[in-house]
Amino acid sequence: MIALAACLVVVLVGIALVTGGGSQNGACAATAANATAAAAHDEVDGYSGDQLVNAAAIMNAGAALGVDVKGQTIAVMTAMGESTLTNIEYGDKAGPDSRGLFQQRDTWGTLAERMNPTQAATFFYQRLLKVPNWQTMTPSAAAHAVQINADPNHYTKYFDSATAVVTALAGGSAACAAGVSGDAQALAKNLVDLTNQGKIAWLSPSHFPEVQAIADGNPKENCNVDTRILQVITIATKTFQSIGISDINRLCSGQRPGAGNLSAHVVNGGGHAVDFYAFDGTPTTGADANAIKLLRALGPVMPDGSGTGQVECRASADSSIDLPMAQFADSCNHVHVQVDPKGDQPMKLTSGGSN
């Protein structure tokens, strides 16, 4: 599974787009690329000049929608297969009205829209995000589900080149997640620093000492926090300028709301779940745009057996999303994310791979 890649504040062919906050972490829901730098970039796997500028536009359109690096790589791969990343003004025998980077037909939008790399890419992502379980499909199958071309394997041969281009335009790093440590103490120290900077707020002060103790190298019995949950929190800090946390290890704090002793906050020593109550200073309902942004960022990298709450909140708000982890009912005043309390499957934070 391709992990998340670093977001920057980017310039997209004359249009200024802020894809993340101004914090030292920036946003990490998606890769972004600088179009000016792309134009001057050396050839990448046979692609250069305007082709790389177009790839940057595709990546930035995905970043604006919160699409992760796997989705953006699929989009770049698709444009390679349709147009060699060239914004062509003509179609072919199968689609004489096809135009642009993705060879979109007139049912997709106006000619001006289809010839605009940003808008054409946005059209592609909007349809991709509606494909059930696209994250778990092969890249070519996901692309085919959007493009509906004759050969579902047509795009496979472009995937490696797309990966190379996305990696190069992202600054040589295929994954922001590569910067997410697997060392609990290092993770905790960073979270303590961000708390001291005011970038993490704690609704219940009793939970912050759980992280502080890990940072100090002295975790307390029944007050520990699963390393994978520390990674989840870290990814959240990379996705937003600020976050609010209401719960981690309830066994330590003595709280028993919701599922009580059956909660991932409590079982097996506790600390296997985190509840976020706000993002960028705005309370979350579990169905708002910030909640969806976080879940899309987390989905591809969560370990097997993971889950998230608020499914009925999203259904009621018509913002339901497909995720490669369980979704269940929970109160609509936070976002609950948990890992398997009885398992030890790691986060899928390594770059590369295609499934």
C-alpha positions in Angstrom: 0.0 0.0 0.0 1.5 3.4 -0.9 1.6 5.5 2.1 0.8 9.2 2.5 3.1 11.8 1.1 4.1 15.3 2.2 1.9 18.3 1.4 3.3 21.7 0.7 1.8 25.1 0.0 1.9 25.0 -3.8 1.5 27.2 -6.9 -0.6 25.5 -9.6 0.1 27.1 -13.0 -0.8 30.6 -11.9 -3.4 29.6 -9.3 -2.3 29.8 -5.6 -3.6 26.8 -3.7 -3.1 26.2 0.0 -3.3 22.5 0.6 -2.3 22.5 4.2 -1.7 24.7 7.2 1.3 26.9 8.0 2.6 24.7 10.8 6.0 23.1 10.7 4.3 19.8 9.9 2.2 21.1 7.0 -0.6 18.9 5.8 -0.1 15.3 5.1 -3.3 14.1 3.5 -1.9 14.2 0.0 1.1 14.9 -2.2 1.5 18.3 -3.7 3.9 19.6 -6.4 5.3 23.0 -7.4 4.5 23.6 -11.0 7.3 26.1 -11.6 9.8 23.5 -10.2 8.2 20.8 -12.3 8.8 22.8 -15.5 12.5 23.1 -14.7 12.8 19.5 -13.5 15.1 17.1 -15.2 13.5 14.3 -17.3 11.7 11.7 -15.1 11.4 8.3 -16.7 10.9 9.9 -20.2 8.6 12.7 -19.1 9.7 16.3 -19.0 8.7 20.0 -19.5 5.0 20.5 -19.9 4.3 16.9 -19.2 5.7 17.3 -15.7 3.8 20.6 -15.3 0.6 18.7 -16.2 1.5 15.9 -13.7 2.0 18.6 -11.0 -1.5 20.0 -11.9 -3.0 16.5 -11.5 -1.3 16.0 -8.1 -2.4 19.4 -6.9 -6.0 18.9 -7.9 -5.9 15.7 -5.8 -4.2 17.5 -2.9 -7.0 20.1 -2.9 -9.5 17.3 -2.5 -7.5 15.5 0.2 -6.7 12.5 -2.1 -3.7 10.5 -0.9 -0.6 9.7 -2.9 -2.0 6.4 -4.1 -5.0 8.1 -5.7 -2.8 10.8 -7.2 -0.4 8.2 -8.7 -3.4 6.5 -10.2 -4.5 9.8 -11.8 -1.1 10.5 -13.2 -0.9 6.9 -14.5 -4.2 7.3 -16.1 -3.2 10.5 -17.9 0.0 8.9 -19.1 -2.1 6.1 -20.6 -4.6 8.5 -22.2 -2.4 11.3 -23.4 1.2 10.8 -22.4 0.6 13.7 -20.0 0.0 16.0 -23.0 -3.1 18.2 -23.0 -4.2 17.1 -26.5 -6.9 18.9 -28.4 -8.3 16.0 -30.4 -9.9 12.6 -29.8 -9.7 9.2 -31.6 -11.8 6.8 -33.5 -13.4 5.4 -30.3 -14.1 8.8 -28.9 -13.9 11.6 -31.5 -15.1 14.1 -28.9 -12.4 13.1 -26.3 -10.1 15.9 -25.2 -7.4 16.8 -22.7 -5.1 14.9 -20.4 -7.7 12.2 -19.5 -9.4 12.1 -23.0 -12.7 13.0 -21.4 -15.8 13.1 -23.6 -18.3 15.9 -23.9 -20.5 14.3 -21.2 -17.8 15.1 -18.6 -17.9 18.8 -19.0 -17.4 21.7 -21.4 -14.5 21.8 -23.8 -12.9 24.5 -21.7 -13.2 22.4 -18.6 -11.8 19.3 -20.1 -8.9 21.2 -21.6 -8.1 22.7 -18.2 -5.7 20.3 -16.5 -6.8 21.1 -13.0 -10.5 20.8 -13.8 -10.0 17.6 -15.9 -8.1 16.0 -13.0 -10.8 17.1 -10.5 -13.4 15.4 -12.7 -11.3 12.2 -12.6 -10.9 12.3 -8.8 -14.6 13.0 -8.3 -15.5 9.8 -10.1 -12.7 7.8 -8.6 -13.8 8.7 -5.0 -17.2 7.2 -5.9 -15.8 3.8 -6.9 -16.4 1.4 -4.0 -13.2 0.2 -2.4 -11.0 1.8 -5.1 -8.1 1.9 -2.6 -7.9 -1.9 -2.5 -8.2 -2.4 -6.2 -5.1 -2.7 -8.5 -4.3 0.8 -9.9 -5.3 -0.1 -13.4 -8.6 -1.6 -12.3 -9.3 1.6 -10.3 -8.5 3.7 -13.3 -10.6 1.5 -15.6 -13.6 1.9 -13.3 -13.5 5.6 -14.0 -12.5 5.6 -17.6 -14.4 2.5 -18.7 -12.0 1.8 -21.6 -11.7 -1.4 -23.6 -8.8 -3.0 -21.7 -9.0 -3.0 -17.8 -5.2 -3.7 -17.7 -4.3 -0.9 -20.1 -2.8 1.4 -17.5 -0.7 -1.2 -15.7 2.4 -0.5 -17.8 2.4 3.2 -16.8 2.2 2.6 -13.0 6.0 2.5 -12.4 6.5 5.7 -14.4 3.7 7.4 -12.6 5.2 6.4 -9.2 8.6 7.8 -10.3 7.0 11.1 -11.5 4.9 11.6 -8.3 7.9 10.8 -6.1 10.2 13.2 -8.0 7.7 16.1 -8.0 7.0 15.5 -4.3 10.6 16.3 -3.6 12.0 12.9 -3.7 9.9 11.5 -0.9 7.2 9.0 -1.7 5.7 9.2 1.7 5.1 11.7 4.5 4.5 8.6 6.4 8.1 7.7 6.1 8.6 10.5 8.5 6.2 8.9 11.0 8.5 7.1 13.4 7.8 3.6 14.7 9.5 4.6 18.0 6.9 5.2 20.7 9.2 7.5 22.7 10.1 9.6 19.7 6.5 9.9 18.6 5.5 10.9 22.1 8.2 13.5 22.4 7.0 15.1 19.2 3.4 15.1 20.5 4.5 16.7 23.7 6.4 19.4 21.7 3.3 20.1 19.6 1.2 20.3 22.8 3.5 22.9 24.2 3.3 24.8 21.0 -0.5 24.9 21.3 -1.1 22.6 18.3 -2.6 19.8 20.3 -5.4 20.6 22.8 -6.6 18.1 25.4 -10.2 18.2 26.4 -9.5 16.0 29.4 -6.1 17.0 30.9 -5.8 13.5 32.4 -4.8 12.0 29.1 -1.8 14.2 28.3 0.3 12.7 31.1 -0.1 9.3 29.4 1.8 10.7 26.4 4.2 12.7 28.6 5.2 9.5 30.5 6.0 7.7 27.3 8.1 10.7 26.1 10.0 10.6 29.4 10.7 6.9 28.9 8.6 5.9 31.9 5.1 4.7 30.7 2.8 3.8 33.6 1.0 0.5 34.0 -2.5 0.6 32.5 -1.7 4.1 31.2 0.3 3.2 28.1 -0.7 4.2 24.5 -0.4 1.8 21.6 2.4 3.0 19.3 0.0 2.8 16.3 -2.3 5.2 18.1 0.6 7.6 18.6 1.2 7.3 14.8 -2.5 8.0 14.1 -2.2 11.2 16.2 1.0 12.1 14.4 -0.6 11.8 11.0 -3.5 14.0 12.3 -1.0 16.7 13.3 0.4 16.5 9.8 -3.0 16.8 8.2 -4.2 19.9 10.2 -2.7 22.9 11.8 -4.2 22.0 15.2 -6.2 19.1 16.6 -8.2 18.5 19.8 -8.1 15.1 21.6 -10.7 14.0 24.1 -9.7 10.4 24.9 -6.9 7.9 24.7 -6.4 5.4 27.6 -9.6 5.4 29.7 -8.3 2.6 31.9 -5.7 5.1 33.2 -8.2 8.0 33.5 -11.0 6.0 35.1 -13.6 7.2 32.5 -16.2 4.7 31.2 -18.6 6.4 28.8 -19.9 4.7 25.6 -18.9 1.1 25.3 -17.5 1.1 28.9 -15.1 -1.8 29.7 -15.5 -3.2 26.2 -14.0 0.0 24.6 -10.7 -0.1 22.8 -9.8 2.8 25.1 -10.0 0.2 28.0 -9.5 -3.4 27.0 -6.1 -5.1 27.0 -4.5 -2.4 29.1 -6.2 0.4 27.2 -4.7 3.0 24.9 -5.8 1.3 21.6 -8.0 4.2 20.4 -8.1 7.9 20.2 -11.0 10.4 20.0 -10.6 13.7 18.2 -13.1 16.4 19.1 -11.8 19.2 16.9 -9.6 20.0 13.8 -8.2 23.4 13.1 -10.2 24.8 16.0 -13.5 23.6 14.6 -15.5 20.9 16.5 -16.1 17.8 14.5 -19.3 15.7 14.1 -17.5 12.8 12.6 -19.2 13.6 9.3 -17.8 17.0 8.5 -15.2 17.8 5.8 -12.3 17.7 8.3 -13.4 14.3 9.6 -13.6 12.9 6.1 -10.2 14.4 5.3 -8.6 12.7 8.2 -10.3 9.3 7.5 -9.2 9.5 3.8 -5.7 10.2 5.0 -5.7 7.3 7.5 -7.6 4.7 5.5 -4.7 3.5 3.3 -2.2 3.1 6.1 -4.3 1.7 9.0 -3.4 -1.8 10.1 -5.7 -4.8 9.6 -8.4 -5.0 12.3 -8.7 -1.2 12.6 -12.0 0.7 12.9 -13.6 4.1 13.1 -16.9 5.3 14.6 -19.6 7.8 13.6 -20.8 5.7 10.6 -24.4 6.7 11.3 -23.4 10.4 11.6 -21.9 10.3 8.1 -24.9 8.4 6.7 -27.3 11.0 8.2 -25.1 13.8 6.7 -24.9 12.1 3.3 -21.1 12.1 3.6 -20.5 8.4 3.9 -17.2 7.0 2.5 -15.8 3.7 1.7 -12.8 2.8 3.9 -10.5 -0.3 4.2 -11.4 -0.5 7.9 -14.5 -1.2 9.9 -17.0 1.5 10.6 -19.5 1.5 13.4 -22.0 3.7 15.3 -20.8 6.2 17.8 -21.8 9.6 19.1 -21.6 12.5 16.6 -19.3 14.8 18.6 -15.9 13.3 17.8 -14.0 11.0 15.5 -13.1 7.7 17.1 -10.2 5.7 15.5 -9.0 2.4 16.9 -6.6 -0.4 16.2 -7.1 -4.1 17.1 -6.4 -4.3 20.9 -5.6 -7.9 20.6 -3.5 -7.7 17.5 -0.1 -6.3 16.6 -0.5 -5.6 12.9 1.7 -2.5 12.1 0.6 0.6 10.3 1.1 0.3 6.5 3.6 3.1 6.4 6.0 1.8 3.9 6.1 3.3 0.4 5.8 1.2 -2.8 3.4 -1.6 -3.5 0.2 -1.3 -5.5 -2.6 -3.0 -3.8 
